Amino acid sequence: MKALSNYSNLYCKTSGLITEASTDWRWNDFHPYLTAALKLFSINRLMYGSDWPVCLMAGTYKDTIDIIIKNLANQLNSQELQKLFGENASEFYQLVK
């Protein structure tokens, strides 16, 4: 991930976390990975991904949101959360606002 983060045109999406974790995952299990992704890609190149409907095999759609909120919300302000939960994806996928 560190090598990939050096490419300014690459973004990191948080998709697939719970489906790749152990079946008894806890929200804080993801903290080191999310913190590392945020550090490497910055808030400008990190985006939320639920992996829906595949995530339903290991949890709920709400779980995918809660994992991000519980692990990163204390590090991010409301504008940064907006980037993470939509604005960065809109920019990356060149969606019209």
N, C-alpha and C positions, 0 to 999 in steps of 0.2 A: 504494500500500500504506500509505503514511503516513496518508493521510486515512481509510482504512478502519480502521486500527488504533485510531483514536480512539473507535470504537464498542465498548463493553465486551462486547456480546453477540456480536461476531464473532471467530472463531478463524482461524488460518492453518494449513493442512495442507500438508505437504511433498511431496505426491503429484505425480507427473508430471515430476520433474526430469530423469531420464535420457532420457525419450522426447522431450523438447523441446530437448535439448542436441545438439551436433554429434556425429556418429557416432564420432569419436575422443576422446570426453570422458575426463577424468581426475577423480579424486575431489576434488582441490582446486579444480577449476573452479567448484564450487558454494559454496565458502567465503564469498564476499562476499554471496551471496543468503541463505544460511542464517544468517549472522551478522546481516544486516539484519532478517530475519524475527524472529529471537530478540530483537533490540533493540526492534523496534516492537511486537511482540505479547506479549513477556515469556514466561517459561517456563510461565506459567499459561494461555496461549491459543495455544500452538504444539503441533501434533500431527504425528506421523509418518504418512505415507501412502506405500504402496509403488507404487500404480497397477497392481497385479497384476490380470490377466495382461498388460495392455498393456506393462508395463515389460520384458517378455521380448523385445520387438522391439529393445531397445537394451542389454540387459544381463540380469542375473539378479535374483531376489528378494533374494538376499544382497547384491548390489551396492547396492540401495536402502538397506539397513540400514547397510552399511559407509560409505556416503557421509555419513550422519548421524553415525555414531560418529566417523569420522576427522576430521570438520569441527567437531563440537561437544562431544565427550566431555571434552576438556581444559577446557572452560568450565562443565561441569555436574557436579554430584555425583550419587550413585546415586539419590537421591530425585527429583531433577529429571529424570533419564533415565526413571524410571518414569512421571512425568507425561507426558513427551514421547511415550513408546512405549505409552501405554494409558490412564492415568488421565484425561488431558484429553479424550480422545475419549469415554470413558465418561461424563464429566460433560456434554460438549456434546450427545451423542446421548441423554442421560438413560437410560443403560443401568443395569440393576440390578447391584450388586456381589455 
